[in-house]
């Protein structure tokens, strides 16, 4: 349940960012934020589906803890960056607000996608029936296996 709460909270924070600060979400930032949303939605799907399954309880707890930690960390970084931008702290160090947000989000995308890959590996071990295969499906494209170093469009 903690994983589900953390993921829903992350989704709400990302949606609030889009709605409250559309001026910060421009250019490359759109794709970066979309990647975070897709991954958070995937995590939400995994938590919902595993809660209905008959998988090993300890493995599910471990999986949910990975998801909870990843979602919480991502939300913390996003919230801190927004706070710094609102307080004008980013300008103090000579970094434009959108540049600061994009840099921090790219870092988070890389980390959360690493976690997503780990979650997908664990879930693939669970998927022994056709119903369980639904957990593996991810809606939309994400930046999995893509980092700012290998994709200059970010």
C-alpha positions in Angstrom: 0.0 0.0 0.0 2.9 2.4 0.7 4.2 1.9 -2.9 0.8 2.7 -4.3 0.5 5.8 -2.2 4.0 7.0 -3.2 3.3 6.4 -6.9 0.0 8.3 -6.8 1.7 11.1 -4.9 4.4 11.3 -7.6 1.8 11.3 -10.4 0.0 14.2 -8.6 3.2 16.2 -8.2 4.1 15.8 -11.8 0.7 16.7 -13.0 0.7 19.8 -10.7 4.0 20.8 -12.1 2.5 20.7 -15.6 -0.5 22.6 -14.6 1.0 25.1 -12.2 4.2 25.9 -14.0 3.6 25.4 -17.7 6.3 28.1 -18.4 8.9 25.7 -17.0 7.8 22.8 -19.2 9.2 23.7 -22.6 11.3 22.1 -25.3 13.3 19.1 -24.2 11.6 19.3 -20.8 8.3 18.0 -22.3 9.8 14.7 -23.3 11.7 14.4 -20.0 8.5 15.0 -17.9 6.5 12.6 -20.1 9.1 9.9 -19.5 8.6 10.3 -15.7 4.9 10.2 -16.1 5.0 7.0 -18.2 7.3 5.3 -15.7 5.1 6.4 -12.7 2.0 5.0 -14.5 3.9 1.8 -15.2 4.8 1.5 -11.5 1.2 2.1 -10.6 0.0 -0.7 -12.9 2.6 -3.1 -11.4 1.5 -2.3 -7.9 -2.2 -2.7 -8.8 -1.6 -6.0 -10.7 0.7 -7.6 -8.1 -1.7 -6.9 -5.4 -4.3 -9.1 -7.2 -1.8 -11.9 -7.9 -0.7 -15.0 -6.1 3.0 -14.3 -6.3 5.5 -14.9 -3.4 4.6 -12.4 -0.7 8.2 -11.6 0.2 9.1 -10.9 -3.5 6.1 -8.6 -3.8 7.1 -6.7 -0.7 10.6 -6.3 -2.1 9.3 -5.2 -5.4 6.9 -2.7 -3.8 9.7 -1.3 -1.6 11.8 -0.7 -4.8 8.9 1.1 -6.4 8.1 3.1 -3.2 11.7 4.2 -2.7 12.0 5.2 -6.4 8.8 7.2 -6.5 9.5 8.9 -3.2 13.0 9.9 -4.3 11.7 11.2 -7.6 9.0 13.3 -6.0 11.5 14.7 -3.5 13.8 15.9 -6.2 11.0 17.4 -8.2 9.5 19.2 -5.2 12.9 20.5 -4.0 13.8 21.8 -7.5 10.4 23.6 -7.8 10.9 25.0 -4.3 14.3 26.3 -5.2 13.0 27.9 -8.4 10.1 29.5 -6.6 12.5 30.9 -3.9 14.9 32.1 -6.6 17.7 30.0 -5.3 18.6 28.6 -8.7 19.5 32.1 -9.9 21.8 32.5 -7.0 24.1 30.0 -8.5 23.8 31.4 -12.0 21.6 28.7 -13.3 18.4 29.5 -15.2 15.3 27.9 -13.5 14.3 25.8 -16.5 17.9 24.7 -16.9 18.1 23.7 -13.3 14.8 21.8 -13.4 15.7 20.0 -16.6 19.1 19.0 -15.3 17.6 17.6 -12.1 14.8 15.8 -14.0 17.3 14.2 -16.4 19.2 12.8 -13.4 16.0 11.5 -11.9 14.9 10.0 -15.3 18.1 8.0 -15.5 17.7 6.7 -11.9 14.0 5.9 -12.2 14.5 4.1 -15.5 17.2 2.0 -13.9 14.7 1.1 -11.2 12.1 0.4 -13.9 14.4 -2.0 -15.6 15.0 -3.8 -12.3 11.2 -3.9 -11.7 10.6 -5.3 -15.2 13.1 -8.0 -14.6 11.5 -9.0 -11.3 8.0 -8.9 -12.8 9.1 -11.0 -15.7 10.0 -13.7 -13.2 6.4 -13.5 -11.9 4.8 -13.7 -15.2 4.0 -17.3 -15.5 0.4 -17.1 -16.7 -1.2 -15.1 -19.5 -3.0 -12.9 -17.0 0.3 -12.1 -15.2 1.8 -11.0 -18.5 -0.4 -7.8 -18.3 2.0 -6.5 -15.6 4.8 -6.4 -18.1 3.0 -4.1 -20.5 4.0 -0.4 -20.3 1.8 2.2 -21.9 3.6 4.7 -24.1 7.3 5.3 -24.8 9.7 6.1 -22.1 13.4 6.9 -22.1 14.4 3.5 -20.8 18.1 2.8 -21.6 18.4 6.4 -22.8 20.4 8.9 -20.9 21.3 12.4 -21.6 24.7 11.2 -22.7 23.4 8.9 -25.4 20.4 11.0 -26.6 21.4 14.6 -27.2 17.8 15.6 -27.8 17.2 15.5 -24.1 
